[in-house]
Amino acid sequence: MTKSKKITLSASRDIPFNKLVLSQSNVRKVKAGVSIEELAEDIARRTLLSSITVRPVLDDDGAETGMFEIPAGGRRYRALERLVKQRRLNKTAPVPCIVRTDGLAEEDSLAENIQRAPLHPLDQFRAFQAMREKGKSEEEIAAAFFVSVGVVKQRLKLAAVSATLLEAYAEEEMTLDQLMAFTVNPDHERQEQVWDALKQHYNKQPYEIRRMLTEGAVRASDRRAQFVGLDNYVEAGGEVLRDLFQTDDGGWLQDAALLETMVTEKLNEEAEAIRAEGWHWIEVGTDFPYGHTYDLRRIRGEAQPMSEEEEKTYEALKTEYDKLEDDYAEEDELPEEIDERLGEIETAMEALQNRPIRFEAEDYAIAGAFVSIDGSGGLRVERGYVRPEDDPEGTTVDPDTDDATTDAPDPVTDQDEDEDDDVTKPLSDRLVCELTVHRTMALRDALANDPQLAMLACLHAMVLQLFYHCGQDSCVEISPRSTQFGSQAPNLGDAAYVQSIDLGIETWAGNLPKQPEELWDALTEWDSDSRDALFAHCVAMTVNAVQEPHHSKPRQIAHADILASTLGLDMVKAGWTPTADSYLGRVTKAQILAAVREAKGDKDADRIAGFKKPDMVDAAEELLAGSGWLPQPLRTAPLAEDPDEPEFEIVDDGDVASEEPAVEDDEEAVALQAAE
C-alpha cells in the first residue's frame, strides 16, 4: 500500500511593508464592500486580522529580488498604505504574510475570493446581540463596524425574534422580509402563533404578518393616541409596538383599554374646565357624528379686542416680519435661522389674532357646548349651541300650515265693523288679506324686473334658513334644505372636502351679524363679489346627489351628473381613495378583483385571486393606492358637446305621450349597484 504524501503548508513570515508591492494578477477589479478608509480605521483599531498572500518578485535570471508582490489582499495593502501616509504606521513595520511559490498568482487571487464563505445575516445579528450583552453600547457597536446606530438597532431587533422563527430563517423557510415583519411584536408566543397560522395560508406577505401581529392595537396616528400623547401613554405603563424596517406612523399602541381610560379621563378633565365657564349643558365624546349641530341654533360670541400692549406687540412682530421678507426677497433660499425666525413670528402673530370669544350672561344660561377630539388629536370645543327646548326665540309650528302660530286676538270681520261705523277699529283680517294679495303681486312684478335685488332677497332668505335656522324674517318663501349625511357615511368629517365646507361655514358665520334682523342691512352693504360668494356657498349647501334605496330620484341624480361634469369634479383630486373602510371591505371578492384588474391589469388581479377576503382587501388597498381608480358612482363623465340639448325619447304611458330624458339600459351597472 502506497503511503499518501503529507501536505506542506506555505511558509509564513513577517515582511516589512516597504518590501511589498501590488500585483497585476489580482482578479478583483471591481470595488465592492467596505471602503479603504473604513478598512484602514478597522486595522488601526484591531490590527491586521488575516495574513496577506504574497509571491517573491524574481529578476530576469529567476533570482529573488527581496521584494514581494500581492496577488490576493490588495485592499488590505492599500489600507496599510493609507495608515503609512498618515504617519500612523511605520513604513518598515512587519506585515504577516503567507509566501506562495507554487501555481499561478491568478489562481491564488481567485481561490481566496471564491472560497471565502460569506457570513449568514443571522450570524451577524447574533454577533451584534452578543456584543450588546457583553456591555457594548449600540453607539460603540455602530462605530466599530462603520454602520449607523439605526442599523444596529435593526439587527438587534432581528436577533430578538423567537428562536423558532430564527431557526426557520436559517433553514430558508422564511425570507428576510418576513423575519423583519415579525419584529413588530416582541411577544415570542404570539410570533410563533402567527407563523403556525401562516403555514396554512396562501398569503405570507410581510404586510399580512404585520396585520396579524398588530390586531387589536391602535395606530399611534389615531386621534385618541395623539390626544393623550405617546409619552404619557408609555409613562402610564402602555406598550408601543414599533417597526424599525418601514414607516409605521409612530407605531401601534398595544393596550387599547388603557388608552380608552386615559382618553376618557382627559376628556372629562377638559370638560370640567369648559363647564366652569357657566354653560347650561356640556356633552362629551371622543367624536360626534357629522352634522350633530345642524338642528341647533348657534350663538356667536364676540372676539375680545386686543389690549393696548398686545396691539403694540403685534405691530412690532409685523414690522419685523415685513423687514425680514424685504431683506431676503432676492434670495433663492432663506438661511435656516431666518426661516426659523419667520416661523416663530407667524406663530406669535396667529396666537394674538386668535382672540378668546366672549359670550353674554344670558347666552350661558340657555346654550351649551360639545367637547370632543378633532381629527389631528387636539381638543375640539363647540360652544354656544341652543337646543330647541331651551330656546326662548323658538316658535310653535302648525304641522298642517307649516306657519308659525302666536296667541293673536280673535279676528275682526266685516260684519263686526258694520255694527258700529262710528268706532275706529282695526281692518278686518279678510280685508287685510285681500289688500296684501294685491301688494304681494305688485311686489313680485317689481322684483321680477330687478335681478340684482331678486338675488339679494333670495340670498337673504337662504342665509336665514341655513345660518340662523329661521325663516320668519323674510317674505321670500324659499326654503333651502341642507341634508346632513353623517349617519350614512362614517368618519365623513375627516374628508378634506368636508373640512373645506365646514371651514366655509365657520368663516361665513363669523362675518354675519349675530341677530337675524340685522342681516338685510349687512348684506346690502357688502360688495357684489362677497354676496356672489356667499350665494354660491348657500346654493352648494342645498345640493343632494345621494342615491338612497328607499328614495328613487333618477332626474335629480341625472342633474347631479351634469353639474359634476360642468364643474369638472374629480374625486381623486378631491382626496377620495379606495380603502378597506371606504370601499374594498364592503364589496364582493369579484368586485375587488374587477377593480384591481381595471386599474393594474390581469397579472396583479390573478396574483391575489386565491386570497381570502381579508387578505385580498389588504392587498388590493396597497395595489390601488395612487392608481386613480374610482368606483362607478364616483366617476364624472366628460361634458357633452352640447349639454343644452340632451337626447330625449318619447315615453308612452298609455294616455299621454311625454318627453323624458333617455336612460341607457346598463344591466351591468344596475347589477353592480344592487351588489353594493
C-alpha positions as CSV (number, residue, x, y, z in Angstrom):
1,M,0.0,0.0,0.0
2,T,1.4,3.3,-1.1
3,K,1.6,6.0,1.6
4,S,-0.1,9.4,0.8
5,K,2.2,12.3,0.6
6,K,1.9,14.7,3.5
7,I,0.8,18.3,2.8
8,T,3.3,21.1,3.4
9,L,1.7,24.5,4.1
10,S,3.1,27.7,2.6
11,A,5.6,29.4,4.9
12,S,4.5,32.5,6.8
13,R,6.8,35.3,7.7
14,D,6.8,39.0,8.6
15,I,7.8,41.2,5.7
16,P,8.5,45.0,6.1
17,F,5.7,47.0,4.5
18,N,8.1,48.8,2.1
19,K,9.1,45.5,0.6
20,L,5.5,44.8,-0.6
21,V,4.0,45.9,-4.0
22,L,0.7,45.2,-5.7
23,S,0.4,42.5,-8.3
24,Q,-1.3,42.9,-11.7
25,S,-2.5,39.3,-11.2
26,N,-5.2,40.3,-8.6
27,V,-8.6,39.2,-10.1
28,R,-10.6,41.7,-8.1
29,K,-11.1,44.7,-10.4
30,V,-14.5,46.0,-9.2
31,K,-14.7,47.9,-6.0
32,A,-17.2,46.4,-3.5
33,G,-17.8,46.1,0.2
34,V,-16.1,48.1,3.0
35,S,-14.2,51.2,1.8
36,I,-10.4,51.5,2.0
37,E,-10.9,54.3,4.6
38,E,-13.1,52.2,6.8
39,L,-10.8,49.2,6.5
40,A,-7.8,51.3,7.5
41,E,-9.7,52.5,10.6
42,D,-10.6,48.9,11.4
43,I,-6.9,47.8,11.1
44,A,-5.9,50.8,13.3
45,R,-8.4,49.6,15.9
46,R,-7.9,45.8,15.8
47,T,-4.6,45.5,13.8
48,L,-4.5,43.1,10.8
49,L,-6.8,40.1,11.3
50,S,-5.6,37.9,8.4
51,S,-2.3,37.5,6.7
52,I,-1.6,38.7,3.2
53,T,-0.8,36.2,0.4
54,V,2.4,37.2,-1.4
55,R,4.9,35.9,-4.0
56,P,8.6,36.7,-4.4
57,V,9.5,39.1,-7.2
58,L,12.1,37.5,-9.4
59,D,14.7,39.1,-11.7
60,D,15.4,38.1,-15.3
61,D,17.6,35.3,-14.1
62,G,14.9,33.9,-11.8
63,A,16.5,35.0,-8.6
64,E,14.6,36.7,-5.7
65,T,14.9,40.5,-5.6
66,G,13.9,40.9,-1.9
67,M,10.5,42.4,-3.0
68,F,7.2,40.6,-2.8
69,E,4.0,41.2,-4.9
70,I,0.5,40.8,-3.6
71,P,-1.9,38.8,-5.8
72,A,-4.5,38.5,-3.1
73,G,-5.0,41.1,-0.4
74,G,-4.7,44.3,-2.3
75,R,-7.4,46.1,-0.3
76,R,-5.6,45.3,2.9
77,Y,-2.3,46.6,1.3
78,R,-4.0,49.9,0.3
79,A,-5.4,50.3,3.8
80,L,-2.0,49.8,5.3
81,E,-0.5,52.3,2.7
82,R,-3.1,54.8,3.9
83,L,-2.0,54.4,7.5
84,V,1.7,54.8,6.5
85,K,0.8,58.1,4.6
86,Q,-1.0,59.3,7.7
87,R,2.2,58.5,9.7
88,R,0.2,56.2,11.9
89,L,2.2,53.2,10.8
90,N,5.9,52.9,10.2
91,K,6.8,52.1,6.6
92,T,9.1,49.3,7.7
93,A,6.5,47.8,10.1
94,P,6.4,44.0,9.7
95,V,3.4,42.6,7.9
96,P,2.3,39.0,8.5
97,C,2.4,37.3,5.1
98,I,1.9,33.8,3.5
99,V,4.6,33.3,1.0
100,R,3.5,31.2,-2.1
101,T,5.8,29.9,-4.8
102,D,3.7,27.1,-6.5
103,G,1.0,27.5,-9.0
104,L,-0.2,30.8,-10.6
105,A,-0.7,34.1,-9.0
106,E,-4.1,34.5,-10.6
107,E,-5.1,31.1,-9.0
108,D,-4.2,32.4,-5.6
109,S,-6.3,35.5,-6.0
110,L,-9.3,33.7,-7.4
111,A,-9.2,31.0,-4.8
112,E,-9.0,33.4,-1.9
113,N,-12.0,35.4,-3.1
114,I,-14.2,32.5,-4.2
115,Q,-13.6,30.1,-1.3
116,R,-14.3,32.8,1.3
117,A,-17.8,31.8,2.6
118,P,-20.0,34.9,3.1
119,L,-21.3,35.4,6.7
120,H,-25.0,34.5,7.0
121,P,-27.0,37.5,8.1
122,L,-28.3,35.7,11.1
123,D,-24.7,35.2,12.4
124,Q,-24.2,39.0,12.1
125,F,-27.5,39.6,14.1
126,R,-26.4,37.2,16.8
127,A,-22.9,38.7,16.9
128,F,-24.3,42.2,17.5
129,Q,-26.5,40.7,20.2
130,A,-23.6,39.0,21.9
131,M,-21.6,42.3,21.9
132,R,-24.6,44.1,23.4
133,E,-24.9,41.5,26.1
134,K,-21.2,41.9,27.0
135,G,-21.7,45.6,27.7
136,K,-21.1,47.3,24.3
137,S,-23.5,50.2,23.6
138,E,-25.3,50.5,20.4
139,E,-23.2,53.5,19.5
140,E,-20.0,51.6,20.2
141,I,-21.1,48.7,18.0
142,A,-22.1,51.1,15.2
143,A,-18.7,52.9,15.4
144,A,-16.8,49.5,15.4
145,F,-18.4,48.3,12.2
146,F,-18.9,51.7,10.4
147,V,-22.7,51.4,10.3
148,S,-25.4,53.7,11.7
149,V,-27.0,53.3,15.1
150,G,-30.3,52.6,13.3
151,V,-28.8,49.6,11.5
152,V,-27.5,48.2,14.9
153,K,-31.0,48.7,16.4
154,Q,-32.5,46.8,13.4
155,R,-30.0,43.9,13.7
156,L,-30.6,43.6,17.4
157,K,-34.4,43.6,16.8
158,L,-34.0,40.8,14.3
159,A,-31.8,38.8,16.8
160,A,-34.5,39.2,19.4
161,V,-37.2,37.3,17.4
162,S,-38.3,33.9,18.7
163,A,-35.7,31.2,18.3
164,T,-38.1,29.1,16.5
165,L,-38.5,31.8,13.8
166,L,-34.8,32.4,13.6
167,E,-34.3,28.7,13.0
168,A,-36.9,28.8,10.2
169,Y,-35.0,31.7,8.7
170,A,-31.7,29.9,8.9
171,E,-33.2,26.9,7.2
172,E,-34.5,29.2,4.4
173,E,-38.2,28.5,5.3
174,M,-38.7,32.2,5.8
175,T,-37.4,35.3,3.9
176,L,-35.6,38.2,5.5
177,D,-38.6,40.5,4.7
178,Q,-40.9,38.1,6.6
179,L,-38.5,38.0,9.5
180,M,-38.4,41.8,9.6
181,A,-42.2,41.9,9.8
182,F,-42.2,39.6,12.9
183,T,-40.1,42.2,14.8
184,V,-43.2,44.4,15.1
185,N,-44.5,42.5,18.1
186,P,-41.8,41.3,20.7
187,D,-44.2,38.6,22.1
188,H,-42.5,35.3,21.1
189,E,-45.6,33.2,21.8
190,R,-47.7,35.5,19.5
191,Q,-44.9,35.4,16.9
192,E,-45.0,31.6,16.8
193,Q,-48.8,31.5,16.7
194,V,-48.8,33.8,13.7
195,W,-46.1,31.7,12.0
196,D,-48.0,28.5,12.6
197,A,-51.2,30.1,11.2
198,L,-49.4,31.4,8.1
199,K,-48.3,27.8,7.3
200,Q,-52.0,27.2,6.5
201,H,-52.4,30.4,4.5
202,Y,-51.6,31.1,0.9
203,N,-50.7,34.7,1.7
204,K,-47.5,35.0,3.7
205,Q,-46.7,38.6,2.6
206,P,-44.9,40.8,5.2
207,Y,-47.9,43.2,5.4
208,E,-50.2,40.3,6.4
209,I,-47.7,39.3,9.1
210,R,-47.7,42.9,10.4
211,R,-51.5,43.0,10.3
212,M,-51.9,39.8,12.3
213,L,-49.3,40.8,14.9
214,T,-51.0,44.2,15.5
215,E,-54.6,43.1,15.7
216,G,-56.4,44.9,18.5
217,A,-53.7,47.6,18.7
218,V,-54.3,51.3,18.0
219,R,-52.3,53.2,15.5
220,A,-50.1,56.0,17.0
221,S,-51.6,58.3,14.4
222,D,-55.1,57.7,15.8
223,R,-56.7,60.8,17.1
224,R,-57.1,59.2,20.6
225,A,-53.4,58.4,20.8
226,Q,-52.5,61.9,19.6
227,F,-54.8,63.4,22.2
228,V,-53.4,61.5,25.1
229,G,-49.8,61.7,23.9
230,L,-47.4,58.8,23.4
231,D,-45.1,59.8,26.2
232,N,-48.0,59.9,28.7
233,Y,-49.3,56.6,27.5
234,V,-45.9,54.9,27.9
235,E,-45.4,56.6,31.3
236,A,-48.8,55.0,32.4
237,G,-47.4,51.6,31.6
238,G,-48.6,51.2,28.0
239,E,-46.5,49.4,25.4
240,V,-45.9,50.7,21.9
241,L,-45.1,48.3,19.0
242,R,-42.6,49.8,16.5
243,D,-41.5,48.7,13.1
244,L,-37.8,49.6,12.5
245,F,-37.9,48.5,8.9
246,Q,-40.6,50.7,7.4
247,T,-42.6,53.8,8.1
248,D,-45.1,53.0,10.9
249,D,-46.5,56.5,11.7
250,G,-45.3,56.2,15.2
251,G,-46.2,52.5,15.8
252,W,-49.1,50.8,17.5
253,L,-50.4,51.2,21.0
254,Q,-50.8,47.7,22.4
255,D,-53.0,48.4,25.4
256,A,-56.3,49.7,23.9
257,A,-58.1,49.5,27.2
258,L,-55.6,51.7,28.9
259,L,-55.7,54.2,26.1
260,E,-59.6,54.4,26.3
261,T,-59.3,55.0,30.1
262,M,-56.8,57.8,29.6
263,V,-58.8,59.4,26.8
264,T,-62.0,59.4,29.0
265,E,-60.2,60.8,32.0
266,K,-58.5,63.6,30.0
267,L,-61.7,64.5,28.1
268,N,-63.6,64.7,31.4
269,E,-60.9,67.0,32.9
270,E,-61.1,69.3,29.8
271,A,-64.9,69.2,30.0
272,E,-64.8,70.3,33.6
273,A,-62.8,73.4,32.6
274,I,-65.4,74.2,29.9
275,R,-68.3,73.5,32.3
276,A,-66.7,76.0,34.7
277,E,-67.3,78.7,32.1
278,G,-71.0,78.5,33.1
279,W,-72.7,76.7,30.2
280,H,-76.2,75.3,30.6
281,W,-75.1,71.9,29.4
282,I,-72.0,70.0,28.3
283,E,-71.8,66.9,26.0
284,V,-68.6,64.9,26.0
285,G,-67.5,62.3,23.4
286,T,-64.4,61.1,21.6
287,D,-66.2,62.1,18.3
288,F,-69.7,63.3,17.3
289,P,-71.3,62.3,14.0
290,Y,-71.0,64.9,11.3
291,G,-73.9,67.3,11.3
292,H,-74.7,66.9,15.0
293,T,-75.2,70.6,15.5
294,Y,-77.4,71.2,12.4
295,D,-80.8,71.4,14.2
296,L,-79.4,73.7,17.0
297,R,-79.3,77.5,17.0
298,R,-75.8,78.8,17.2
299,I,-75.0,81.8,19.3
300,R,-72.0,83.7,18.1
301,G,-69.8,85.3,20.7
302,E,-67.7,88.3,20.1
303,A,-63.9,88.1,20.0
304,Q,-62.2,90.1,22.8
305,P,-60.3,93.0,21.4
306,M,-56.5,93.2,21.9
307,S,-55.2,95.2,24.8
308,E,-53.0,98.2,24.1
309,E,-50.0,96.2,25.0
310,E,-51.0,93.3,22.7
311,E,-51.6,95.6,19.8
312,K,-48.1,97.1,20.2
313,T,-46.6,93.6,20.3
314,Y,-48.5,92.6,17.2
315,E,-47.3,95.7,15.3
316,A,-43.7,95.1,16.3
317,L,-43.9,91.5,15.1
318,K,-45.5,92.5,11.8
319,T,-42.8,95.2,11.3
320,E,-40.0,92.7,11.9
321,Y,-41.7,90.1,9.6
322,D,-42.1,92.6,6.8
323,K,-38.5,93.8,7.2
324,L,-37.1,90.2,7.0
325,E,-39.1,89.4,4.0
326,D,-37.9,92.6,2.2
327,D,-34.3,91.9,3.2
328,Y,-34.3,88.4,1.8
329,A,-36.7,88.9,-1.1
330,E,-34.0,88.3,-3.7
331,E,-32.6,85.2,-2.1
332,D,-33.4,81.8,-3.7
333,E,-33.4,80.1,-0.4
334,L,-33.8,81.6,3.1
335,P,-31.0,81.0,5.6
336,E,-32.1,78.4,8.2
337,E,-32.1,80.9,11.1
338,I,-34.1,83.4,9.2
339,D,-36.7,80.8,8.1
340,E,-36.9,79.6,11.7
341,R,-37.4,83.2,12.9
342,L,-40.2,83.9,10.4
343,G,-42.0,80.8,11.6
344,E,-41.7,81.9,15.2
345,I,-43.1,85.4,14.3
346,E,-46.0,83.8,12.3
347,T,-46.9,81.6,15.3
348,A,-46.8,84.5,17.7
349,M,-49.0,86.7,15.4
350,E,-51.5,83.9,15.0
351,A,-51.7,83.5,18.8
352,L,-52.5,87.2,19.1
353,Q,-55.1,87.1,16.3
354,N,-56.9,84.1,17.7
355,R,-58.8,86.1,20.2
356,P,-60.8,84.5,23.1
357,I,-64.6,84.5,22.4
358,R,-66.8,86.4,24.9
359,F,-70.5,85.5,25.4
360,E,-73.2,87.3,27.3
361,A,-74.5,86.0,30.6
362,E,-77.9,85.2,29.1
363,D,-76.1,83.1,26.5
364,Y,-74.5,80.8,29.1
365,A,-78.0,80.3,30.7
366,I,-79.5,78.7,27.6
367,A,-76.7,77.4,25.5
368,G,-74.2,74.5,25.8
369,A,-71.0,73.1,24.4
370,F,-69.8,69.9,22.7
371,V,-66.3,68.7,23.9
372,S,-64.6,66.1,21.7
373,I,-61.3,65.3,19.8
374,D,-60.6,66.7,16.4
375,G,-59.0,64.7,13.5
376,S,-55.5,65.7,14.5
377,G,-55.8,64.8,18.1
378,G,-56.4,68.2,19.5
379,L,-59.3,69.3,21.8
380,R,-62.4,70.4,19.9
381,V,-64.8,72.7,21.8
382,E,-68.0,73.8,20.0
383,R,-69.6,76.5,22.2
384,G,-72.9,78.4,22.0
385,Y,-75.4,75.8,20.8
386,V,-79.0,76.2,21.9
387,R,-81.4,73.2,22.0
388,P,-85.0,73.8,20.8
389,E,-86.4,73.2,24.2
390,D,-84.1,75.8,25.7
391,D,-84.6,78.4,23.0
392,P,-86.7,81.4,24.1
393,E,-86.7,82.6,20.4
394,G,-88.4,79.3,19.3
395,T,-91.8,79.4,17.7
396,T,-94.6,76.9,17.5
397,V,-95.2,75.5,14.0
398,D,-98.6,74.3,12.9
399,P,-98.0,70.9,11.2
400,D,-100.8,71.5,8.7
401,T,-99.9,75.0,7.6
402,D,-96.2,74.9,8.4
403,D,-96.6,78.5,9.6
404,A,-95.7,79.9,13.0
405,T,-98.6,80.4,15.3
406,T,-98.9,83.0,18.0
407,D,-101.5,84.0,20.6
408,A,-103.3,86.6,18.5
409,P,-106.7,88.2,19.3
410,D,-109.8,86.9,17.6
411,P,-110.2,88.2,14.0
412,V,-112.4,91.1,13.3
413,T,-114.9,90.5,10.5
414,D,-116.5,93.0,8.1
415,Q,-119.8,92.3,9.8
416,D,-118.4,93.3,13.2
417,E,-117.2,96.5,11.7
418,D,-120.6,97.3,10.2
419,E,-122.2,97.2,13.7
420,D,-120.6,100.5,14.7
421,D,-119.5,102.7,11.9
422,D,-118.5,105.4,14.3
423,V,-115.9,103.4,16.2
424,T,-112.4,103.2,14.8
425,K,-111.4,99.6,14.6
426,P,-108.5,97.6,13.0
427,L,-109.1,96.5,9.5
428,S,-110.7,93.1,9.2
429,D,-108.4,90.1,8.5
430,R,-110.2,89.4,5.3
431,L,-109.7,92.9,4.0
432,V,-106.0,92.9,5.1
433,C,-105.6,89.6,3.2
434,E,-107.2,91.0,0.1
435,L,-105.1,94.1,0.1
436,T,-101.8,92.3,0.8
437,V,-102.5,89.9,-2.0
438,H,-102.5,92.9,-4.4
439,R,-99.4,94.2,-2.8
440,T,-97.7,90.8,-3.0
441,M,-98.4,90.5,-6.7
442,A,-97.2,94.1,-7.3
443,L,-94.0,93.3,-5.3
444,R,-93.4,90.2,-7.3
445,D,-93.8,92.2,-10.5
446,A,-91.3,94.8,-9.3
447,L,-88.8,92.2,-8.1
448,A,-89.0,90.3,-11.4
449,N,-87.7,93.4,-13.1
450,D,-84.8,93.9,-10.7
451,P,-82.5,90.8,-11.0
452,Q,-79.8,92.1,-8.6
453,L,-82.3,92.8,-5.8
454,A,-84.0,89.5,-6.5
455,M,-80.7,87.7,-6.0
456,L,-80.2,89.7,-2.7
457,A,-83.7,88.7,-1.5
458,C,-83.1,85.1,-2.3
459,L,-79.7,85.2,-0.6
460,H,-81.2,86.8,2.5
461,A,-83.8,84.0,2.7
462,M,-81.3,81.3,2.3
463,V,-78.9,82.7,4.9
464,L,-81.7,83.0,7.4
465,Q,-82.5,79.3,6.9
466,L,-79.0,77.9,6.7
467,F,-77.2,80.0,9.3
468,Y,-80.0,81.2,11.7
469,H,-82.4,78.3,11.3
470,C,-85.3,80.6,10.9
471,G,-87.3,82.0,8.0
472,Q,-89.7,84.4,9.7
473,D,-87.5,87.4,8.9
474,S,-88.0,87.1,5.1
475,C,-91.1,87.3,2.9
476,V,-89.4,85.3,0.2
477,E,-90.8,81.7,0.6
478,I,-87.7,79.9,-0.5
479,S,-86.7,77.1,1.9
480,P,-83.3,75.7,1.2
481,R,-82.7,72.4,2.9
482,S,-79.2,71.2,3.7
483,T,-79.3,67.5,4.4
484,Q,-76.8,66.1,6.8
485,F,-75.2,62.8,5.8
486,G,-73.2,61.8,9.0
487,S,-75.1,58.7,9.7
488,Q,-74.9,57.4,6.1
489,A,-71.1,57.9,5.8
490,P,-69.0,57.2,9.0
491,N,-65.9,59.4,9.5
492,L,-67.3,61.8,6.9
493,G,-65.8,64.8,8.8
494,D,-62.2,63.6,8.2
495,A,-62.5,64.1,4.4
496,A,-60.6,67.1,3.0
497,Y,-63.6,68.4,1.0
498,V,-65.9,68.2,4.0
499,Q,-63.4,70.1,6.2
500,S,-63.3,72.7,3.4
501,I,-67.1,73.1,3.5
502,D,-67.0,73.3,7.3
503,L,-64.3,76.0,7.2
504,G,-66.5,77.9,4.8
505,I,-69.5,77.7,7.1
506,E,-67.4,78.9,10.1
507,T,-65.9,81.7,8.0
508,W,-69.2,83.0,6.7
509,A,-70.9,82.6,10.1
510,G,-68.1,84.7,11.7
511,N,-68.8,87.5,9.1
512,L,-72.6,87.6,9.5
513,P,-74.3,89.7,12.2
514,K,-75.4,88.0,15.4
515,Q,-79.1,88.8,15.0
516,P,-81.2,87.8,12.0
517,E,-83.0,91.1,11.9
518,E,-79.6,92.8,11.2
519,L,-78.9,90.6,8.2
520,W,-80.6,92.6,5.4
521,D,-78.8,95.8,6.2
522,A,-75.5,93.9,6.4
523,L,-76.0,92.2,3.0
524,T,-76.9,95.5,1.3
525,E,-73.6,97.0,2.5
526,W,-71.5,94.1,1.1
527,D,-69.9,94.3,-2.3
528,S,-71.2,92.2,-5.1
529,D,-68.2,89.7,-5.0
530,S,-68.9,88.9,-1.4
531,R,-72.6,88.4,-2.0
532,D,-71.9,86.2,-5.0
533,A,-69.5,84.1,-3.0
534,L,-72.0,83.7,-0.1
535,F,-74.8,82.9,-2.6
536,A,-72.7,80.2,-4.2
537,H,-71.9,78.7,-0.8
538,C,-75.6,78.7,0.2
539,V,-76.7,77.0,-3.1
540,A,-73.9,74.5,-2.6
541,M,-75.2,73.6,0.8
542,T,-78.5,72.5,-0.7
543,V,-77.0,70.0,-3.2
544,N,-78.2,66.4,-2.6
545,A,-77.0,63.8,-5.1
546,V,-77.2,60.9,-2.7
547,Q,-78.7,57.7,-4.1
548,E,-80.8,56.0,-1.5
549,P,-82.5,52.6,-1.9
550,H,-85.8,53.9,-0.4
551,H,-85.9,57.1,-2.4
552,S,-85.6,56.8,-6.2
553,K,-84.9,60.2,-7.9
554,P,-83.4,59.5,-11.3
555,R,-83.9,63.0,-12.7
556,Q,-82.3,64.6,-9.6
557,I,-79.3,62.2,-10.0
558,A,-79.1,62.9,-13.7
559,H,-78.8,66.6,-13.0
560,A,-76.1,65.9,-10.4
561,D,-74.1,64.2,-13.1
562,I,-74.5,67.2,-15.4
563,L,-73.5,69.5,-12.6
564,A,-70.4,67.4,-11.8
565,S,-69.4,67.3,-15.5
566,T,-69.8,71.1,-15.8
567,L,-67.7,71.6,-12.7
568,G,-65.1,69.1,-13.8
569,L,-65.4,67.3,-10.5
570,D,-62.5,64.8,-9.9
571,M,-62.9,62.7,-6.8
572,V,-59.3,61.6,-7.0
573,K,-58.1,65.2,-6.8
574,A,-60.7,65.8,-4.1
575,G,-59.0,63.2,-1.9
576,W,-61.1,60.0,-2.1
577,T,-59.1,56.8,-2.2
578,P,-60.3,53.1,-2.2
579,T,-59.6,51.7,1.3
580,A,-60.9,48.8,3.3
581,D,-63.4,51.1,5.1
582,S,-64.4,53.3,2.1
583,Y,-65.0,50.5,-0.4
584,L,-62.9,47.3,-0.6
585,G,-64.1,45.8,2.6
586,R,-67.8,46.4,1.6
587,V,-67.9,44.7,-1.8
588,T,-67.6,41.1,-3.0
589,K,-64.3,39.5,-3.9
590,A,-65.3,39.6,-7.6
591,Q,-65.8,43.3,-7.4
592,I,-62.4,43.7,-5.7
593,L,-60.7,41.7,-8.5
594,A,-62.5,43.7,-11.1
595,A,-61.2,46.9,-9.6
596,V,-57.6,45.7,-9.5
597,R,-57.9,44.2,-13.0
598,E,-59.1,47.6,-14.3
599,A,-56.5,49.6,-12.5
600,K,-53.4,47.4,-12.5
601,G,-54.0,44.7,-15.1
602,D,-54.6,40.9,-15.2
603,K,-51.3,40.0,-13.7
604,D,-51.9,41.7,-10.3
605,A,-55.5,40.6,-10.3
606,D,-54.6,37.0,-10.9
607,R,-51.9,37.1,-8.2
608,I,-54.4,37.9,-5.5
609,A,-57.4,35.9,-6.9
610,G,-56.8,33.0,-4.5
611,F,-56.6,35.1,-1.3
612,K,-59.2,35.0,1.4
613,K,-61.3,38.1,1.7
614,P,-59.4,40.0,4.4
615,D,-56.1,39.3,2.7
616,M,-57.5,40.3,-0.7
617,V,-58.8,43.6,0.8
618,D,-55.3,44.4,2.3
619,A,-53.5,43.5,-0.9
620,A,-56.0,45.4,-3.1
621,E,-55.7,48.5,-1.0
622,E,-52.0,48.5,-1.4
623,L,-52.3,47.9,-5.2
624,L,-54.9,50.6,-5.8
625,A,-53.1,53.3,-3.7
626,G,-52.2,56.1,-6.1
627,S,-53.7,54.4,-9.1
628,G,-56.5,56.9,-9.5
629,W,-59.1,54.2,-9.7
630,L,-62.7,55.1,-8.8
631,P,-65.9,53.1,-8.4
632,Q,-68.6,53.9,-10.9
633,P,-70.8,56.1,-8.6
634,L,-67.8,58.4,-8.1
635,R,-66.8,58.8,-11.7
636,T,-67.5,62.0,-13.6
637,A,-68.4,61.7,-17.3
638,P,-66.9,64.2,-19.7
639,L,-69.2,67.1,-20.6
640,A,-71.3,66.5,-23.7
641,E,-70.5,68.8,-26.7
642,D,-73.9,70.4,-26.4
643,P,-75.2,70.0,-22.8
644,D,-78.2,72.3,-23.5
645,E,-79.7,69.7,-25.9
646,P,-79.9,66.3,-24.1
647,E,-81.3,63.4,-26.0
648,F,-84.9,62.6,-25.4
649,E,-87.2,59.7,-26.2
650,I,-90.9,59.6,-26.4
651,V,-92.4,57.7,-23.4
652,D,-96.0,56.5,-24.0
653,D,-97.7,55.9,-20.6
654,G,-100.9,54.7,-22.2
655,D,-102.8,58.0,-22.2
656,V,-100.3,60.8,-22.7
657,A,-97.1,60.8,-24.5
658,S,-94.4,62.7,-22.7
659,E,-90.8,63.6,-23.2
660,E,-88.3,62.3,-20.7
661,P,-84.5,62.1,-20.8
662,A,-83.3,58.9,-22.5
663,V,-81.9,56.5,-19.9
664,E,-79.4,53.9,-21.1
665,D,-80.3,50.4,-20.0
666,D,-77.0,49.3,-18.5
667,E,-77.6,45.9,-16.9
668,E,-74.1,45.7,-15.6
669,A,-74.3,49.0,-13.8
670,V,-77.6,48.0,-12.2
671,A,-76.2,44.7,-11.0
672,L,-73.2,46.5,-9.6
673,Q,-75.3,48.9,-7.6
674,A,-77.5,46.1,-6.3
675,A,-74.4,44.2,-5.1
676,E,-73.2,47.3,-3.3
